[in-house]
């Protein structure tokens, strides 16, 4: 009997808040001020598309992806920190006589430096105490930023969105790893970065410069052997996706002097 | 002259529509006071947008017989003399008059005094259109009878040769089979300056082609200001590679949790069998065979034999060949698009080099 009454009270409690577990919790944060910032689907322009006369083209490409909820309309400073969708609140100061005087209150904003594992540095930011609590629960700034739930995206704001991009990019880079190998050279064991191991002019070599510097060495030779004017930009665009070994082959073809950036095999053997 | 006054003035006088309503009213009153009483109408003129334009708004035309329902001549049948467009009112043959003092330069022939009786106008809502219907009695004699339409409806339209336009059918409301025809207008006589109908309707230009215009090639360019610095907004321009780059923002990388989710979903998708297992096929086959072997109907048995065990294989092959054809079509379309894009690109470049920006 007692269990039955307990169940009934539980049912009543549930029905007063939410009907079934499939419905959305009415107690959940709604982020109304974030959600109602409507951002129209951006039109994607490609090369050769008709250019509308009203289209303004920025001087530089945007560094970050566009935040799906756009800029804050009110409480603009929430774009410059992690405010968790909080904004200025309003209500009344009620005296003992019951007189109501309008007042407003701000979120509890603090300034803090938080460690980012992926960026390998402290990030100084303004954030609300509520967000700091969430970050502690999530186990770090990076975990807070990279969570995929839609509520998290809503509360990140522009600052958080940009930080999220940086963190995810840094993680991608770290997975990719360096494109060089550190090799000890000489008797004193000087550390040298080796970007390429292969053959050059029939000799096994290790090249200590990257693709970009190699291309800048190759360019004058190619320019000399090309009829007309060849500018570096054009050359660079043409070689944008050429793999390293093909660049080396081209260097071989044009007889580029690489003596100062090449370590011979005997050196490597000595170091080993 | 201040700029506001300059904006207000038009070439031949002030544009009254630009003033607020009370000012317009005042100007109207002033102009009335300045006019001779003989030239003013007793009813104020209406703004152009409120004036009647269509016959179904007027409900009557010149020459109509109407029954007067208001005023001194209530109950009399008379004829419409003219429509007074500025006031949406009509002149009748039998109408109340007002005394007017007319200046001498406006005297009619045979007039001997300054004071004349001038007919007042009547609103069309104060008259009823009169039509004639023919009654056939029981003994076969026909008798004409006049009717006055309380209300009218306008449904359907026809080409009226005399009016030279489409006219609506004027019907009596609730008796829509009864049509009161429009009166015949008095024929207009040609004067020395009028053009003959045949000459006006003669077709003097026939275009050679619907696609290409007969206008000279550079006519649009010649109409433009050659030293205008700003680009015309209707000149077509195309997005360059650098502009496309500057317009596109980077994509947010996919987080590891999401990647893991995708991987898991993929595995689940792969784990779902697309074909039934051998045991299932055997079991179902056994059950079906038992059922089919028990068939006694001869026709049904013939149908079952025609379907056969290789039907499934045949279906599969047909689907496979259809897929191949579809893929081949897609490949061909891609090739075609490549050629099209290349050609269009070439054409665009050549055009840009040759003429700069060109309309059409």
Interface residues (C-beta under 8 A of the other chain):
Chain A: X42 X44 X45 X46 X47 X48 X49 X50 X51 X53 X57 X58 X59 X60 X61 X62 X63 X64 X65 X66 X146 X147 X148 X164 X165 X168 X169 X171 X172
Chain B: X231 X233 X234 X236 X237 X238 X239 X240 X241 X243 X244 X245 X246 X247 X248 X249 X250 X251 X252 X253 X254 X255 X256 X257 X258 X345 X348
